[in-house]
Amino acid sequence: MQADTQPKQFPEGFYWGAATASYQVEGGIENNDWAKAAREGRVPVAGRSSDHYNRYEQDFDIAQELGHNAHRFSIEWARIEPEEGKFNEREIAHYRAVLQALHARGIKPYITLWHFTLPLWFSESGGFERNDSPEIFARYCAYVVEQLGDLCDSFSTMNEPSVLASNGWLRGTWPPFKRFALTDFISITNSGKSFEPKPEKGIGAVRVFFKVRKNLARAHNAAYVAIKQVKSDTDVSVVKHVILFEANWNPINKALAWFANWQWTHVFMKRVYKQCDSIGLNYYFYKKYGDTHVYEKTDMDWDIYPQGVYGGLNMLHRYGKPLFVSEAGIADARDVHRAAYIQTQVQAIWQAIEDGMDVRGHLYWSLLDNYEWALGYEKRFGLVEIDYETLERKVRPSAYVYKEICINNAL
């Protein structure tokens, strides 16, 4: 049988690009919960990072040269609302300039309104444990969309709510460092595993975890309504991190996989999907109960299984909304796996579209090397390598493999 050599063409208007997040690349942010945790020695210091705050035009020149026609980035809440109810117009002007720079290069912006980090005034008063947190969050989201909505029509309210809730209130590796002791035995990611965060341990963290998860869903729904009131034609989404759980033939393993998928993905999505115009998928992890296969590993010690993005899209497809891959990528400092990873991932997305899933874009994580949550700068996800001493940018060879896909709109 001959190998399939026909190009796998994507729909006209498909979006190709990459993603970043404010605290991970901008630098100079000192008034949020992660910066405070770093000062206390609980997580590594972010510092100036790659100085994207000042070098965004240079970075977008690179994205344009690499054939990207879309870019996802996040707004730093602590910059916009440094004190409760007091908004910083100078920072709004900065993000307007960022958006204008993207438009000047023909790159569609996808904005994430909140990507994990909280202003100190909010985190120190309870953050999403507060009963009124949905209203506070909705006020912030509506303000930003009102100020930036003429330059962007796609806003995600929040990034990976399940990850934030589990790492902050079960595993205790992220702010506010509350840990349920039994999670010592069920770690899926290693984000923070090698860094001692000195968490508070106890059974109360579980009760608060469920409250926070519910408040995050309420916050998205409240933000959706508030955004629509200020700009009704905005496409509002949530970015959901899907861990794809599967199983072998064993009925017990099948039950475990069903329960894990329900708890990790569907409990939250059932609460928010009616207040979504589209849904973003973040995909990194695959777990098959009863699987004995030994996978190659990323630098994060995660199994290399990019084809699992198909299953992640299929899980979200049931909610009947347009989808986009908002993040998916690999930590690979030597750049030996990234090109093949991207090609396999893109082929799986093409197959999802062929099978009737309404997928509109693919945004690789990340455009730049970045601060990896609770781990610092050792892990290298970027299409573009950053020398943190000189801040020199160097495009990795795999980025040119991705470029061919982007400019041809085909694999």
Residue, then its C-alpha position, 0 to 999 in steps of 0.5 A: m500500500q502506498a503512503d498517503t502523500q496528498p496534502k491535508q488541506f485546512p479550511e479557508g480562513f483557518y487560523w495558525g499561530a502561537a500563544t503567550a501569557s502575560y506573567q510568563v513573558e512580559g516581565g516587570i510584574e510585581n503586584n500579583d500573587w505569583a510575584k508575592a509567592a516568589r518574594e516569599g521563596r515559594v516559587p521561582v522569581a519571574g523577574r524581567s522574563s523575556d521582556h516581551y512587554n517592551r519587545y512585543e513588536q520585535d516578537f510579532d515581527i518574528a511571528q509574521e515572518l513565521g507565517h502566523n496569522a493569529h496570536r493569543f496573549s493575555i491581559e495582566w489583571a494586576r496591571i489593569e486594576p492595581e487597586e480594587g475598582k481603580f483602573n490604569e488607563r496607561e496600561i490599557a493604552h499599552y495593550r491597545a498598542v499591542l493590538q495595533a501592532l498585531h493588526a499592522r502585521g495581519i495577525k488576528p488577536y485572541i485575548t485571554l482576560w485572565h491567565f492565572t495571576l491575581p492582583l494582590w488586593f484580590s488574592e489577599s482578600g480571598g480571591f475566588e474563595r470570595n462569595d462575590s468573586p464572580e461579580i468582581f471578575a465580571r466587572y474587570c472583564a467588562y471594563v477590558v472589553e469595553q476598552l479594547g473591543d474595537l481592536c479585538d473580537s475574540f475574548s476568552t474569560m479565563n485559562e484552565p480553571s481546573v488546573l488553577a483549582s487543583n494546583g492551588w487547593l488540592r496539590g498546594t503547588w500554586p498560590p494560595f498553596k492549600r493542599f489535600a494530603l491524599t494528592d501526594f499519591i495522585s500527581i499528574t503534572n510535575s509543575g512545582k513538584s521539584f520546588e517546595p512550596k510549603p503548603e498548608k495541609g488539611i482536609g479542609a482544602v477539598r471543601v474549598f476546592f469545590k467552592v472555588r471550582k464552582n465560583l470559577a464557573r459562576a465567574h465565567n458566566a457572569a463575565y459572559v453576561a457583562i461582556k455582552q452588555v458592553k459589546s454584544d458581538t464579541d465572541v466569548s470563550v473559555v479555555k479548557h485544559v483537557i486531560l484525555f483519559e482512556a482505558n484498555w478493555n478492563p471494565i474497571n479501567k473504563a469506569l476510572a477513565w469515565f469518572a476522571n473525564w467527568q470530574w476533570t472536564h465535564v463538571f466544569m463545562k456543563r456549568v459554562y457551555k451555554q455561556c460560550d460562543s466558542i471553546g478553546l482547548n489546551y492539550y498536554f496530557y494523555k492517560k490510558y488506564g491499563d496501558t503498558h506502553v512506554y512513551e518518550k518523554t518531554d522535558m517536563d517528563w510528560d508522555i509524548y502523545p500529540q495525537g491525543v489532541y483529537g480526543g480532546l477536541n472530541m470531548l469538547h465537540r459534544y457541547g456544540k460550539p466552534l472550537f480552537v486549539s488555544e494551547a498545545g506544545i512541548a518542552d524540548a530544549r534541544d528541539v529534537h521532538r518539536a517538529a514531529y510533535i507539531q506535524t502529528q498534532v496538526q494531522a490529528i486536528w485535520q482528522a477532527i475537522e474531516d470527522g465533522m468537528d468545527v475547529r477554527g484555529h491552532l495556536y502552538w504553546s508557546l511563541l517564546d520560551n517562557y516562565e513555566w509555572a512554579l518551575g522557572y525558566e529551565k523548561r523550553f516550550g518556545l518556537v523562539e529560543i530566549d537567551y535570558e542573559t542577553l534577551e536575544r531571540k533565536v528561531r528554532p528549526s522546528a518553527y520553520v517546519y510549522k511555518e510551512i504548515c501555516i503559509n500553505n494552510a496544509l500539512 
